[in-house]
Amino acid sequence: MAVPVIYLVIFFAYALLFFGFLIKDFTITLLSGIMLMVLSIYTFQHGLDIFNQLELISVGFSAITFGLGAYVCLRGGFEMYKDM
């Protein structure tokens, strides 16, 4: 059974976010936040393969992912601005 590419991209985006927080690097965290927002827009339009019958789960996942990505980008920008 092959794993769809979208699941690998989701895993990579969240792993990159965790890694950015772990080493406290703003650029990696910003890139992962942008990646999460783009991923959520794709997920909202196309959905996840496993949740075709339950579209509400797919929409909820994309909304949470977009909110998390936006929060990470905005919060990181504010923290970087505050340190200047």
C-alpha positions in Angstrom: 0.0 0.0 0.0 1.6 3.2 -1.1 1.4 6.4 0.9 -0.1 9.4 -1.0 2.3 12.2 -1.5 0.1 14.7 0.4 0.6 12.8 3.6 4.4 12.9 3.2 4.2 16.7 2.6 2.0 17.1 5.7 4.5 15.1 7.8 7.4 17.1 6.4 5.8 20.5 7.1 5.0 19.6 10.7 8.4 18.0 11.2 10.0 21.2 9.8 7.9 23.3 12.2 9.0 21.1 15.2 12.6 21.3 14.1 12.4 25.1 13.7 11.0 25.4 17.2 13.6 23.0 18.6 16.6 25.0 17.3 14.8 28.4 17.7 15.5 29.4 14.1 13.0 32.0 12.7 13.7 31.3 9.0 12.9 27.6 9.2 9.9 28.3 11.3 8.7 30.9 8.9 9.1 28.6 5.9 7.2 25.9 7.7 4.4 28.3 8.5 4.1 29.4 4.9 4.2 25.7 3.9 1.4 24.9 6.3 -0.7 27.7 4.9 -0.2 26.6 1.3 -0.8 23.0 2.3 -4.1 24.0 4.0 -5.3 25.8 0.9 -4.5 22.7 -1.2 -6.3 20.5 1.3 -9.3 22.7 1.4 -9.6 22.6 -2.4 -8.8 19.0 -3.0 -9.4 17.3 0.3 -7.6 14.3 1.8 -8.0 10.9 0.1 -9.0 9.1 3.2 -11.8 11.6 4.2 -13.7 11.8 0.9 -16.9 10.8 2.5 -16.4 13.0 5.6 -15.6 16.3 4.0 -16.1 18.1 7.2 -13.0 16.5 8.7 -10.9 17.6 5.7 -12.2 21.1 5.9 -11.6 21.2 9.7 -8.0 19.9 9.2 -7.3 22.6 6.6 -8.7 25.4 8.8 -6.6 24.3 11.8 -3.5 23.9 9.6 -4.0 27.4 8.1 -4.6 28.9 11.6 -1.5 27.3 12.9 0.6 28.4 10.0 -0.7 32.0 10.2 -0.1 32.1 14.0 3.5 30.8 13.6 4.2 33.4 10.9 2.6 36.3 12.7 4.0 35.5 16.1 7.5 34.9 14.8 7.4 38.2 12.9 6.3 40.1 16.0 9.0 38.4 18.1 11.6 39.3 15.5 10.4 42.9 15.3 10.4 43.2 19.1 14.1 42.0 19.3 15.2 44.8 16.8 
